[in-house]
């Protein structure tokens, strides 16, 4: 509390208008050792953003979004409405690996980090987009290779330290057609691009990355046996992001990825909101 003498002193040095305005209120509060609600600064005084472009790399999680063949389809049940209850609410039932989502190391590595244990600093990283879209349009089983990474570096320079490497295959254009996205043959084998095991080992052993992403269901190709990419990236402490969207709109180099990862305990992954900024 302010002593009466302090308040009287402040009032004698500022006008009534100043006292009850933003400046006077702050002056009086400072003299009293009290805090006041902060007012938004004028437009000209606001802190400038350090980026000009924002890319949303996240698919809308609809209840009809393609789901990996062995996983549960998502469900959304409305439990209250504004008209009847004064509040709108839905209950969601979905697997951790639904829609645009993260794979935590624990997903494939005993003792690996879970979603709540991954350091937040790893979710902000230089983004490198490696396109194999031209090949993938003719060959759905194609994969990111070591040569693809080296070719990218010849054009754009060595991968930055702590980079996040994303595969652009063009598969995101199929998101509205679950059959085309899954692309299973008569024997039930799926066909879509991913990272090769050799490329995964190269990125983990020869380059400094925090994680990798794909615009398909899986870090591995659809027809891969034994999940070689998963079993290389995740045990090495890297995380993955699958079903990324809009990668064709992002420059191959020069942006920063922001991974809005979930933080539930013991998570092997979870739906995530992904951005890139530049």
Secondary structure, DSSP 8 states (H G I E B T S, - for coil): ---HHHHHHHHHHS-HHHHHSHHHHHHHHHHHT---------GGGS---S-S-EEE-B----TTS---TTS---EEEEEE-HHHHSS-EEEEE--TTSSSEEE-GGGTSTT---TTTS-GGGGEEEEEEEE-HHHHTT-TT-EE-HHHHHHHHHHH-S--TTEEEEEE-SGGGGTT-HHHHH-B-TTS-B---EE-HHHHHHHHHHS-EEEEEESSS-SS-TT-SS-TTHHHHTTTT-EEEESB--GGGS-SSSEEEEEE----TT-SEEE-EEEEE-
